[in-house]
Amino acid sequence: MSKTLGLALGAGGAKGLAHVGFLSVLEENGIKPDYITGSSIGSMIGALYANGFPISEMVKYIDTLKQQDISDFDMLFYKNLGLMRGKKIKQLMIELLGEYTTFNDLKIPFSCVAVDLMSAKQVIFNSGTLWSAVLASCSIPSGFQPVEMGEMMLVDGAILDRVPGELLANAYHPDVKIGIDILGNVEIGKAPTNIVECALRSYMIAEYQITKLKSHYLDIMVEINQPEVEIHKVSNLRISYERGRAAAEKYLPQIQSLLAN
């Protein structure tokens, strides 16, 4: 009986296109995951892949996506809970994932994580409407409005679980568990230049420490450093894709060995 493979796709905004590059190399070598978990942008890429969305189509979006396709700045942000209204990103997710697609429709078992501001706890999604779960997982605090579901106010899963390897191990028990951290280590000595960069760097420091503590759930933790790509800007996406491919090619022999032995 062949071994099963699980992937935990990590958070990282625009750096998330590295996941597409990583998946493309695995696919070219005849390797497809049996299970996927995702956090933030990792949930979006993971959901697309689990739903059978072709890598080639993802690459087309990399080459054509523009900042205005996802940004809708709210002039009254100081009265609301996010800099963006979030209508464009919501519409994009419905377009890509399908308005009525549920977790049960997926070709690969998939789960994603968000955080509830009301209970201060992680929320795991593995059932229900796919796009709404992914939107919640991607809702960066202060950047986007929290997603309200019942009594919950849901924000980015990366706050408590940047690379959901623990979820992967406990929910699916794959033989081989690989986490992909597209943010990598925190750049030392790089000072933030504006309020957005200050907030993001603060999140990243905390997230990285939590990620290190949880890495023991995984057989391999792939760190992809891509300083040329900024989390909150839709630019250099092809570079992110190529960084993902390079990381996959580097770890491919180790992955193949774990799956074989």
Secondary structure by P-SEA (a helix, b strand, c coil): cbbbbbbbbbbbccccaaaaaaaaaaaaacccccbbbbcaaaaaaaaaaaacccaaaaaaaaaccccccccccccccccccccccaaaaaaaaaaacccccccccccccbbbbbbbccccbbbbbcccccaaaaaaaacccccccccccccccccccccccccaaaaaaacccccbbbbbccccccccccccccaaaaaaaaaaaaaaaaaaaacccccbbbbbbbcccccccccaaaaaaaaaaaaaaaaaaaaaaaacc
